[in-house]
């Protein structure tokens, strides 16, 4: 059915929906959407398909306003992942690139304050290997709040 056959309000809603589905949000925007509880499947895809470079660049671009929400999201996913279908975490493929990026930033120590904050909030998870992350327990983040 041609789009022009619909009422103007319906036509505009369909067009807006298509724009939203086709436009990939940034990693930061996707994480903020998930953190507020109002996300859609494209946000899940954005988080799970993020590269180490994208996570690295996003961490470096964080501001005081969004740092806590962003890092808390990943910390929560490490400690107690949101389970999707089966036993696998909904964002399980998005966590390792984030941790690799955070480890890279910490090892470079080019921004000491950021390094300190990442160590404070992520603790031993920064030193865990990607395969060990799948077995991470709450003890890995003890004392990092």
N, CA, C and O of each residue as an XYZ file, in Angstrom:
580
protein
N       0.844     -1.164      0.000
C       0.000      0.000      0.000
C       0.901      1.243      0.000
O       1.809      1.341      0.825
N       0.667      2.170     -0.894
C       1.488      3.386     -0.954
C       1.344      4.219      0.323
O       0.262      4.316      0.901
N       2.442      4.805      0.740
C       2.478      5.611      1.956
C       1.528      6.807      1.866
O       0.967      7.234      2.875
N       1.351      7.338      0.676
C       0.483      8.495      0.494
C      -0.989      8.186      0.728
O      -1.797      9.102      0.885
N      -1.347      6.904      0.752
C      -2.736      6.515      0.986
C      -3.128      6.598      2.465
O      -4.313      6.541      2.795
N      -2.146      6.731      3.348
C      -2.425      6.802      4.782
C      -2.759      8.225      5.205
O      -2.400      9.193      4.534
N      -3.448      8.329      6.324
C      -3.732      9.629      6.924
C      -2.397     10.281      7.280
O      -1.420      9.580      7.545
N      -2.344     11.588      7.289
C      -1.103     12.339      7.516
C      -0.420     11.946      8.822
O       0.800     11.779      8.845
N      -1.165     11.797      9.894
C      -0.587     11.442     11.194
C       0.059     10.061     11.140
O       1.160      9.867     11.654
N      -0.617      9.115     10.525
C      -0.081      7.757     10.410
C       1.141      7.755      9.494
O       2.139      7.092      9.778
N       1.055      8.491      8.409
C       2.163      8.592      7.470
C       3.404      9.144      8.170
O       4.498      8.604      8.001
N       3.248     10.202      8.947
C       4.384     10.805      9.667
C       4.944      9.848     10.713
O       6.159      9.771     10.895
N       4.073      9.123     11.398
C       4.533      8.160     12.404
C       5.332      7.035     11.750
O       6.363      6.620     12.279
N       4.872      6.548     10.622
C       5.598      5.498      9.897
C       6.962      5.996      9.418
O       7.962      5.285      9.521
N       6.991      7.197      8.905
C       8.247      7.761      8.423
C       9.232      7.964      9.581
O      10.419      7.667      9.443
N       8.754      8.462     10.703
C       9.609      8.661     11.884
C      10.121      7.324     12.412
O      11.290      7.205     12.779
N       9.257      6.331     12.448
C       9.668      5.001     12.886
C      10.739      4.414     11.991
O      11.699      3.817     12.479
N      10.587      4.576     10.703
C      11.592      4.083      9.755
C      12.917      4.813      9.921
O      13.978      4.192      9.853
N      12.867      6.123     10.137
C      14.099      6.892     10.358
C      14.809      6.411     11.610
O      16.029      6.249     11.622
N      14.040      6.184     12.658
C      14.627      5.760     13.934
C      15.249      4.373     13.824
O      16.316      4.119     14.383
N      14.582      3.484     13.106
C      15.105      2.135     12.947
C      16.352      2.098     12.076
O      17.244      1.281     12.304
N      16.420      2.965     11.092
C      17.556      2.940     10.182
C      18.767      3.697     10.711
O      19.886      3.428     10.276
N      18.583      4.623     11.624
C      19.690      5.401     12.160
C      20.256      4.710     13.398
O      19.540      4.495     14.376
N      21.525      4.369     13.354
C      22.185      3.724     14.489
C      22.618      4.807     15.469
O      23.289      5.768     15.092
N      22.235      4.646     16.712
C      22.627      5.623     17.714
C      24.069      5.382     18.134
O      24.636      4.322     17.869
N      24.647      6.359     18.782
C      26.017      6.213     19.263
C      26.025      5.253     20.447
O      24.982      4.975     21.040
N      27.202      4.754     20.784
C      27.330      3.851     21.913
C      26.859      4.538     23.191
O      26.139      3.940     23.990
N      27.254      5.761     23.382
C      26.836      6.504     24.574
C      25.326      6.644     24.627
O      24.715      6.394     25.666
N      24.721      7.041     23.522
C      23.264      7.200     23.496
C      22.552      5.877     23.760
O      21.551      5.840     24.476
N      23.064      4.797     23.187
C      22.451      3.482     23.395
C      22.527      3.075     24.864
O      21.540      2.604     25.429
N      23.692      3.254     25.484
C      23.844      2.899     26.898
C      22.934      3.766     27.767
O      22.308      3.265     28.702
N      22.858      5.042     27.470
C      21.985      5.927     28.253
C      20.517      5.527     28.097
O      19.751      5.598     29.057
N      20.125      5.110     26.900
C      18.754      4.643     26.680
C      18.463      3.399     27.512
O      17.418      3.303     28.154
N      19.397      2.444     27.496
C      19.213      1.208     28.256
C      19.170      1.524     29.744
O      18.354      0.964     30.475
N      20.032      2.408     30.189
C      20.103      2.764     31.608
C      18.806      3.392     32.110
O      18.464      3.262     33.285
N      18.093      4.065     31.231
C      16.828      4.681     31.635
C      15.648      3.736     31.445
O      14.520      4.057     31.820
N      15.913      2.567     30.861
C      14.861      1.572     30.699
C      14.022      1.742     29.449
O      13.057      1.001     29.265
N      14.349      2.683     28.588
C      13.544      2.918     27.393
C      14.302      2.645     26.121
O      14.446      3.530     25.278
N      14.793      1.417     25.969
C      15.584      1.128     24.778
C      14.833      0.243     23.821
O      13.824     -0.376     24.160
N      15.359      0.202     22.606
C      14.779     -0.663     21.580
C      15.875     -1.591     21.046
O      17.040     -1.433     21.410
N      15.527     -2.539     20.206
C      16.513     -3.513     19.715
C      17.737     -2.885     19.047
O      18.825     -3.459     19.101
N      17.582     -1.736     18.430
C      18.747     -1.120     17.784
C      19.778     -0.681     18.822
O      20.976     -0.676     18.536
N      19.329     -0.313     20.027
C      20.272      0.045     21.090
C      21.050     -1.187     21.550
O      22.250     -1.105     21.812
N      20.372     -2.316     21.645
C      21.037     -3.569     22.005
C      22.089     -3.902     20.959
O      23.211     -4.274     21.305
N      21.742     -3.773     19.696
C      22.689     -4.048     18.615
C      23.878     -3.095     18.670
O      25.018     -3.520     18.483
N      23.629     -1.823     18.923
C      24.704     -0.839     19.005
C      25.696     -1.211     20.095
O      26.906     -1.141     19.882
N      25.198     -1.604     21.253
C      26.074     -1.978     22.369
C      26.836     -3.256     22.042
O      28.045     -3.330     22.265
N      26.153     -4.244     21.526
C      26.790     -5.531     21.245
C      27.729     -5.501     20.044
O      28.620     -6.344     19.942
N      27.552     -4.563     19.151
C      28.393     -4.481     17.957
C      29.481     -3.423     18.072
O      30.215     -3.186     17.114
N      29.593     -2.786     19.231
C      30.600     -1.740     19.413
C      32.002     -2.335     19.339
O      32.272     -3.407     19.881
N      32.866     -1.629     18.672
C      34.261     -2.055     18.575
C      35.034     -1.529     19.783
O      34.545     -0.684     20.532
N      36.235     -2.041     19.953
C      37.096     -1.554     21.031
C      37.379     -0.072     20.814
O      37.361      0.707     21.766
N      37.637      0.320     19.579
C      37.917      1.728     19.280
C      36.725      2.613     19.619
O      36.888      3.693     20.186
N      35.539      2.155     19.274
C      34.336      2.939     19.577
C      34.162      3.080     21.094
O      33.843      4.164     21.583
N      34.368      1.994     21.831
C      34.273      2.056     23.290
C      35.358      2.962     23.854
O      35.094      3.751     24.761
N      36.572      2.858     23.328
C      37.696      3.678     23.763
C      37.374      5.164     23.566
O      37.509      5.967     24.489
N      36.954      5.507     22.366
C      36.622      6.902     22.059
C      35.471      7.411     22.927
O      35.471      8.564     23.356
N      34.501      6.549     23.180
C      33.356      6.945     24.002
C      33.786      7.188     25.441
O      33.364      8.170     26.053
N      34.613      6.317     25.987
C      35.091      6.494     27.366
C      35.854      7.805     27.483
O      35.663      8.550     28.445
N      36.713      8.093     26.517
C      37.489      9.336     26.561
C      36.601     10.574     26.440
O      36.955     11.642     26.941
N      35.464     10.437     25.785
C      34.562     11.577     25.574
C      33.545     11.759     26.701
O      32.764     12.711     26.680
N      33.548     10.860     27.680
C      32.569     10.965     28.761
C      32.758     12.257     29.546
O      33.873     12.746     29.731
N      31.641     12.782     29.995
C      31.660     13.988     30.822
C      31.282     13.613     32.247
O      30.886     12.481     32.526
N      31.407     14.548     33.107
C      31.004     14.332     34.498
C      29.538     13.908     34.579
O      29.156     13.092     35.419
N      28.740     14.470     33.703
C      27.304     14.222     33.716
C      26.943     12.778     33.333
O      26.009     12.206     33.896
N      27.677     12.188     32.380
C      27.286     10.863     31.900
C      28.264      9.742     32.276
O      27.977      8.576     32.006
N      29.393     10.059     32.881
C      30.383      9.040     33.245
C      29.783      7.972     34.152
O      29.912      6.779     33.880
N      29.134      8.396     35.223
C      28.588      7.450     36.195
C      27.579      6.495     35.588
O      27.625      5.293     35.852
N      26.682      7.005     34.794
C      25.658      6.163     34.170
C      26.286      5.167     33.213
O      25.925      3.990     33.207
N      27.226      5.639     32.404
C      27.863      4.792     31.405
C      28.657      3.662     32.064
O      28.476      2.492     31.726
N      29.527      4.012     32.993
C      30.370      3.006     33.646
C      29.529      2.090     34.532
O      29.795      0.891     34.607
N      28.525      2.638     35.198
C      27.654      1.810     36.041
C      26.926      0.757     35.198
O      26.751     -0.378     35.640
N      26.508      1.126     33.999
C      25.849      0.161     33.117
C      26.758     -1.047     32.886
O      26.331     -2.190     33.052
N      28.005     -0.794     32.503
C      28.923     -1.902     32.228
C      29.297     -2.651     33.503
O      29.439     -3.874     33.480
N      29.454     -1.945     34.596
C      29.763     -2.602     35.866
C      28.641     -3.566     36.245
O      28.886     -4.690     36.685
N      27.416     -3.104     36.065
C      26.254     -3.948     36.352
C      26.215     -5.161     35.421
O      25.877     -6.264     35.849
N      26.554     -4.959     34.170
C      26.567     -6.064     33.213
C      27.662     -7.076     33.529
O      27.522     -8.252     33.195
N      28.733     -6.650     34.157
C      29.800     -7.556     34.560
C      29.352     -8.348     35.782
O      29.511     -9.568     35.828
N      28.797     -7.662     36.765
C      28.398     -8.296     38.032
C      27.156     -9.161     37.904
O      27.132    -10.308     38.350
N      26.126     -8.596     37.291
C      24.827     -9.244     37.267
C      24.151     -8.947     35.924
O      23.260     -8.101     35.852
N      24.573     -9.638     34.866
C      24.067     -9.310     33.533
C      22.560     -9.526     33.384
O      21.974    -10.442     33.960
N      21.974     -8.658     32.601
C      20.573     -8.798     32.230
C      20.486    -10.002     31.302
O      21.101    -10.021     30.235
N      19.722    -11.000     31.712
C      19.658    -12.222     30.920
C      18.658    -12.096     29.791
O      17.530    -11.636     29.970
N      19.103    -12.515     28.640
C      18.233    -12.538     27.468
C      17.679    -13.932     27.293
O      17.359    -14.608     28.271
N      17.567    -14.359     26.073
C      17.073    -15.709     25.818
C      18.125    -16.724     26.262
O      19.310    -16.589     25.956
N      17.676    -17.719     26.975
C      18.598    -18.717     27.500
C      19.346    -18.170     28.701
O      18.811    -17.362     29.461
N      20.570    -18.605     28.871
C      21.392    -18.189     30.009
C      22.352    -17.066     29.641
O      23.085    -16.580     30.502
N      22.362    -16.658     28.418
C      23.314    -15.652     27.945
C      22.814    -14.240     28.248
O      21.626    -13.947     28.116
N      23.737    -13.376     28.654
C      23.397    -11.992     28.937
C      23.034    -11.248     27.669
O      23.614    -11.490     26.610
N      22.083    -10.351     27.773
C      21.626     -9.566     26.630
C      22.765     -8.771     26.007
O      22.819     -8.611     24.787
N      23.674     -8.273     26.839
C      24.766     -7.430     26.349
C      26.125     -8.118     26.483
O      27.154     -7.446     26.559
N      26.134     -9.438     26.513
C      27.369    -10.181     26.781
C      28.456     -9.970     25.728
O      29.640    -10.057     26.054
N      28.095     -9.701     24.495
C      29.128     -9.471     23.487
C      29.621     -8.031     23.486
O      30.645     -7.728     22.874
N      28.910     -7.148     24.162
C      29.327     -5.751     24.231
C      30.258     -5.447     25.394
O      30.938     -4.421     25.381
N      30.301     -6.313     26.396
C      31.130     -6.061     27.579
C      32.627     -6.224     27.297
O      33.399     -5.352     27.694
N      33.078     -7.297     26.632
C      34.519     -7.449     26.400
C      35.182     -6.283     25.651
O      36.272     -5.873     26.049
N      34.583     -5.730     24.592
C      35.219     -4.571     23.951
C      35.317     -3.365     24.895
O      36.307     -2.632     24.872
N      34.292     -3.166     25.717
C      34.348     -2.076     26.694
C      35.508     -2.287     27.658
O      36.284     -1.365     27.909
N      35.627     -3.495     28.198
C      36.701     -3.767     29.149
C      38.076     -3.652     28.505
O      39.017     -3.158     29.125
N      38.191     -4.105     27.275
C      39.472     -3.979     26.574
C      39.831     -2.507     26.390
O      40.986     -2.121     26.565
N      38.857     -1.700     26.042
C      39.093     -0.265     25.885
C      39.477      0.372     27.219
O      40.398      1.187     27.278
N      38.778      0.005     28.282
C      39.093      0.540     29.608
C      40.492      0.108     30.042
O      41.237      0.903     30.616
N      40.850     -1.147     29.773
C      42.191     -1.634     30.107
C      43.255     -0.856     29.344
O      44.313     -0.538     29.888
N      42.976     -0.559     28.112
C      43.908      0.205     27.285
C      44.107      1.604     27.865
O      45.238      2.083     27.954
N      43.038      2.246     28.250
C      43.114      3.592     28.824
C      43.892      3.563     30.133
O      44.714      4.443     30.388
N      43.637      2.556     30.961
C      44.335      2.428     32.236
C      45.827      2.177     32.009
O      46.665      2.775     32.685
N      46.160      1.304     31.071
C      47.570      1.002     30.831
C      48.320      2.197     30.240
O      49.505      2.379     30.519
N      47.646      3.009     29.433
C      48.272      4.210     28.873
C      48.480      5.279     29.942
O      49.472      6.007     29.908
N      47.554      5.374     30.884
C      47.582      6.337     31.981
C      47.832      7.768     31.504
O      48.464      8.559     32.205
N      47.334      8.096     30.311
C      47.499      9.447     29.778
C      46.593     10.442     30.494
O      46.862     11.643     30.506
N      45.521      9.934     31.087
C      44.601     10.793     31.834
C      44.452     10.179     33.224
O      43.550      9.376     33.456
N      45.339     10.559     34.148
C      45.383      9.930     35.474
C      44.058      9.925     36.222
O      43.736      8.938     36.884
N      43.293     10.984     36.138
C      42.003     11.035     36.840
C      41.042      9.982     36.276
O      40.368      9.285     37.034
N      40.983      9.872     34.966
C      40.127      8.874     34.330
C      40.608      7.465     34.688
O      39.797      6.583     34.969
N      41.913      7.261     34.678
C      42.482      5.966     35.058
C      42.064      5.597     36.474
O      41.652      4.467     36.736
N      42.173      6.548     37.375
C      41.801      6.310     38.771
C      40.316      5.963     38.890
O      39.952      5.040     39.618
N      39.473      6.687     38.188
C      38.030      6.427     38.240
C      37.682      5.057     37.656
O      36.847      4.339     38.206
N      38.312      4.704     36.561
C      38.049      3.389     35.967
C      38.481      2.273     36.912
O      37.767      1.284     37.078
N      39.649      2.433     37.530
C      40.098      1.425     38.501
C      39.154      1.359     39.690
O      38.844      0.274     40.183
N      38.705      2.494     40.140
C      37.804      2.558     41.285
C      36.486      1.842     40.987
O      36.000      1.067     41.811
N      35.921      2.093     39.838
C      34.601      1.554     39.515
C      34.612      0.141     38.938
O      33.639     -0.599     39.087
N      35.702     -0.233     38.284
C      35.729     -1.541     37.634
C      36.617     -2.558     38.341
O      36.497     -3.759     38.098
N      37.497     -2.096     39.203
C      38.319     -2.975     40.025
C      39.011     -4.081     39.265
O      39.611     -3.855     38.214
N      38.921     -5.275     39.808
C      39.621     -6.429     39.251
C      39.110     -6.827     37.871
O      39.793     -7.552     37.147
N      37.945     -6.374     37.504
C      37.416     -6.722     36.174
C      38.336     -6.196     35.079
O      38.365     -6.746     33.978
N      39.091     -5.132     35.371
C      40.028     -4.595     34.383
C      41.179     -5.553     34.104
O      41.775     -5.518     33.027
N      41.486     -6.395     35.060
C      42.609     -7.323     34.902
C      42.183     -8.702     34.425
O      43.030     -9.549     34.141
N      40.886     -8.934     34.335
C      40.372    -10.255     33.938
C      40.491    -10.439     32.432
O      40.356     -9.486     31.665
N      40.739    -11.650     32.029
C      40.783    -11.953     30.602
C      39.349    -12.080     30.090
O      38.439    -12.328     30.881
N      39.130    -11.915     28.786
C      37.761    -12.025     28.254
C      37.083    -13.350     28.581
O      35.874    -13.367     28.814
N      37.818    -14.464     28.606
C      37.181    -15.730     28.920
C      36.842    -15.812     30.398
O      35.852    -16.437     30.779
N      37.663    -15.180     31.235
C      37.375    -15.173     32.667
C      36.147    -14.321     32.970
O      35.461    -14.545     33.967
N      35.873    -13.350     32.112
C      34.716    -12.482     32.336
C      33.413    -13.256     32.301
O      32.459    -12.907     32.996
N      33.370    -14.292     31.507
C      32.147    -15.072     31.422
C      31.867    -15.796     32.726
O      30.736    -16.212     32.976
N      32.905    -15.953     33.573
C      32.754    -16.632     34.849
C      32.821    -15.639     36.004
O      32.910    -16.049     37.161
N      32.781    -14.346     35.712
C      32.922    -13.316     36.729
C      31.822    -13.430     37.772
O      30.656    -13.662     37.451
N      32.212    -13.265     39.001
C      31.242    -13.279     40.091
C      31.257    -11.932     40.777
O      32.043    -11.053     40.423
N      30.387    -11.772     41.759
C      30.326    -10.518     42.492
C      31.620    -10.205     43.220
O      31.885     -9.038     43.509
N      32.434    -11.205     43.528
C      33.661    -10.970     44.260
C      34.666    -10.155     43.444
O      35.537     -9.506     44.023
N      34.567    -10.175     42.148
C      35.494     -9.400     41.324
C      35.322     -7.912     41.488
O      36.250     -7.153     41.209
N      34.175     -7.477     41.930
C      33.922     -6.047     42.050
C      33.719     -5.610     43.489
O      33.227     -4.509     43.737
N      34.085     -6.447     44.431
C      33.942     -6.105     45.832
C      34.784     -4.883     46.137
O      35.957     -4.820     45.769
N      34.196     -3.931     46.796
C      34.928     -2.740     47.211
C      35.171     -1.724     46.105
O      36.034     -0.859     46.254
N      34.439     -1.804     45.006
C      34.665     -0.866     43.919
C      33.573      0.178     43.796
O      33.542      0.928     42.820
N      32.679      0.237     44.764
C      31.600      1.225     44.630
C      32.048      2.578     45.071
O      31.269      3.531     45.027
